[in-house]
Amino acid sequence: MSPKPPAVADLEWIGDLEFRAASAKITMTLDGESTAGPSPVQALAFALAGCMSVDVIDILRKGRHDVRALKAHLVADRAPESPHRFVKVSLRFVVQGAVPEQAVERAIALSRDKYCSVWQSMRPDIDFTTTYEISA
């Protein structure tokens, strides 16, 4: 198995607390005030929810399950003192389709324990819970 290429991000300060972020051909604005774009912490929340969502949908589709929709809702509690890091994360998935409960549980577990590089890059002492709901 060949290794993944390194993740590369370039940032350029564009004023106030705003930065133009670029990686390959993708660009976005990061904003410490959360007005012109997500703050770095919001981007981290997007990254974690996105990483696990991609894994879960990929695993379910590879299992040939009839997934019609998937939504994720992440809430990350932060430490009251600097650096205000994530101390508790709750991620809820809502899966729509004829998908067995066991398949959803397995997909979430595989993402969390093996595939989600964002979660695996975070501190292991974060209290992280996942829940799900399946609707027809």
Secondary structure, 3 states (H helix, E strand, C coil): CCCCCCCCCEEEEEECCEEEEEECCEEEEEECCCCCCCCHHHHHHHHHHHHHHHHHHHHHHHCCCEEEEEEEEEEEEECCCCCCCEEEEEEEEEEEEECCHHHHHHHHHHHHHHHCHHHHCCCCCCEEEEEEEEEC
